[in-house]
């Protein structure tokens, strides 16, 4: 499974961004789950949100109520709508996918929240 993220950038506090991750190499319905993780400088990688092929979602505590994850099976993408962004959301955001028990990662996209 190959994953390519897009949509990162610089945004002011309180603003919004939408990340997208395109998967290739396997059909959308064969990928068990997809998700987003992030890693800030000097910190460990942490869960942002995940979504299974049946639509079950899970969110990290720090983003609940602000971020929404979704999958587009027709386009084989996973999207992350990020609202009410805070400076502490600044990180590299990584897309991942689970296929037959193997985890695949994208290269990451930088999100910077700053005035």
Beta strands, then each sheet from edge to edge (+ up, - down):
strand 1: 2-6
strand 2: 9-11
strand 3: 17-24
strand 4: 33-39
strand 5: 46-52
strand 6: 57-59
strand 7: 67-72
strand 8: 77-82
strand 9: 91-99
strand 10: 102-105
strand 11: 109-113
sheet 1: 1+ 3- 8+ 7-
sheet 2: 2+ 11+ 9- 4+ 5- 6+
sheet 3: 2+ 11+ 9- 10+
end
